Every structure is written in structure tokens, then in C-alpha cells.
Amino acid sequence: MEFIGISPEELKGIETLSLPGQVWMGAGRANLMWKAMQDIFNAPPLRETITSNKQENLAIFPIAREGLKYQVPEAIYETYGYYTDEVVLDAHHVFDSSVPVYNRKVEMTLFKDKDLNQPQHDNVKVAFIADSIASGLVMKEVIVRIKERFRNLERVEVLAPLATIRGLSRIADSECCNGVQVRVHIFETILNALPPDYYYSAHFNVPELHIRPDLEAIYREWWGWDDKGNQIADTTCAGYGWSEAFYSPRKQIEMINEQLTSRHNLTIAEMVRRNMRK
């Protein structure tokens, strides 16, 4: 509440208060992701993948920074007792006006696989990649690079709590998957990448595109409408800062306020106060 700008006096007498997932930040968000990873690794599809392989056949590729907070190796160890190699990657967007539509290209500055010798590289059959998917450009490039370095790779399991249908389509339609089975595990409702900026990805406004339409209805009701009659949830990014939500809560709030102000002339504090009065 302090980061948002709500004073203790305003909260007097309020026992419960609903808040959107965008303000679940920092260590709290990481703890929630840890629980989600434990759930998904206990699910039958991943159980079959893991138990049909040996420890040395699996490798984890968390993409810095967000993917490091998902705690995938810890979830695999907690569930199966497997020790897995972990190869940290740093892959991100940089501006490039020559790239149509997105004006971004992928820059990879870190690929920490030097700890593994060639036989250990060759043992890896399954890669677990941890990161969210917006445009899909980063994930496509990462899959290509992993295939180049791990020549016996058979399948890729992507752990993507936030993913857009546009990004998933780009991955499925690309040549990065050729010869390798790729499956994506999404923990939240699939997102709509909005033109022209794409990076600010909102929830779809179609109930059938949500696993829990009832929860989506509550989410949309919380955000409500602006003074011009626009439904705020249609442009409210589900991820906002993406990595900042984990690493810099104050920056996350700044980004939310910047976008809410420019699109709807509101701040997150005003949104919270509005819901406090309901």
C-alpha cells in the first residue's frame, strides 16, 4: 500500500481488500511461482517426461532475469529428487528499426554452459526453458541456440507463466522447432498482444478463452471502466514490467501508473480507492 500511495488512515476499518495480480510482486510473487512450479511438475504430462529419462538427460535453461525466479531446478528436485544441470541464459530485446512490426531483435549476452564438457552436452535430451512469452522472438532464438549446442536434444518443455497467443503462434510457425518437440506450459490465462506496442499484453475479453471465466469476470469488474467508457482490462498489461514484478516492486508500480495514466488518466491508487468504496 505504501508503494501504491495508500495511507494507513485510508485502510482503517477495512478487513479484506481484493487486488489485481499485477501488484503481487517481489518475494511474494516468487513464492507463488514456486508453488505453481511444484503443481505443474506433479502433473502427469511432465511426470512422464521426467521419469522416462535419467538425471543427466535433463537440463534447465532459466532466461535471466525472470526465469531465474521460477525455481524450476528446485521444483524438479523437490518432486523427483533429481539433480539437474542448470544453464543460465541472458536473452532480451533490443531496439532495431529494421525488424518489421516489432522493431526489436534478440541479443544474447550470456550462455553459461562451459561447466559441461562435450559428453555431458550430448547426454541432454530434454531442455526446460523458463521465461514468459510476449512476442515470441526471444524464445525462438533461445530454442535455436540450445539446439545448436546440445545436438542430441529431443524435446523442449517451456515454463511460461505469462504467454501471448501471438508469441505462441510465432514459435509454432517457425523453424526453431524442426526436429525437436516443443511444449509450452502456461500458468495464467493466455494473453492478447495488442498492436502497435505488443509488449503490453492484456487479457482477452472472450470468456471462452479462459479456463475460469468466472475469475476473469471478477478481474474485469475490478478494473472497470474509465471516464470515456473504455474497459480498462482491455489494455491493462497482465505482466507490465515482467521481470520488474519480481526484482523491483517500486519500478513495477511506476510502470503500472505510467500506462494507466497515459491510457485511462488513472493511477493504481485511484483504482484501489475506487474498489475500496464498493
Buried (B, 14 or more C-beta within 10 A) or exposed (E): BEBBBBEEEBEEEEEEEEBBBBBBBBEEBBEBBBEBBBEBBEEEEBEEBBEEBEBBBBBBBBBBBBBBBBBBBBBBBBBBEBEBBBBBBBBBBEEEEEBEEBBBBBEBEEBEBEEBEEEBBBBBBBBBBBBBBBBBBBBBBBBBBBBEEBEEBBBBBBBBBBBBBBBBEBBEEBEBBEEBEBEBBBBBBBBBBBEEEBBBBBBBEEEEBBEEEEEBEEBBEBBBEBEEEEBBBBBBBBBBBBBBBBBBBEBBBBBBBEBBEEBBEBBBBBBBBEBEEE
